Amino acid sequence: MNCADCDEKGCYQGRDCTGMGSRVAKRYRASPLDMKISREATFIEGRYYMRYCRLQELIEFCRLMEYRHLGLAFCIGLSSEAKSLQDILKANGYTVSSVCCKVCGIMKDEFGLEKIAPERDEAMCNPVGQAEILNEEGVDLNIGVGLCVGHDVLFIKHSEAPFTPLVIKDRVLAHNPIGAVYSRYYRNLLKGGDQ
């Protein structure tokens, strides 16, 4: 597959260039949960297209899915944002369990992990611990708030609840990683060219 290079995108009008459409449709039909998630996500897209920001969409999705207990897995560098988000979600009637990335205080030295500043003591990010705690809390949905690249992979791998990202960490681009694609300077740099 190479959909990124396809100029037609005939699938948007219902063309199945893969021959897999019927088989995949059966998978949706076989899972009431997958159908419910798809139905509610599509409802939000259709009803609130270009009207709701992602946070509003998230709140509406949780309402439609009848989620009551939400998990926040957040980066310590986004503690203020996580607190604000938790307050907003609670004001909308949700129970929220939030877990910081440094939970359990496991030191990087214990595993020989690289430090930001070699001369100081540093706790490692602990996405496995975050997931385990939120699994034990019995949350309905986990929300990612700025987990590092790779740490998000581990969190998703170990999370028992479904996961959605709300904030994608990018310290350089104000947590807007797609900005590198929109900037011709970054595009050229990342392709190995001059700025």
Secondary structure, 3 states (H helix, E strand, C coil): CCHHHCCCCHHHHCCCCCCCHHHHHHHHHHCHHHHHHHHHHHHHHHHHCCCCCHHHHHHHHHHHHCCCEEEEEECHHHHHHHHHHHHHHHHCCCEEEEEECCCCCCEHHHHCCCCCCCCCCCECCCHHHHHHHHHHHCCCEEEEECCCCCHHHHHHHHCCCCEEEEECCCCCCCCCCCHHHHCHHHHHHHCCCCC
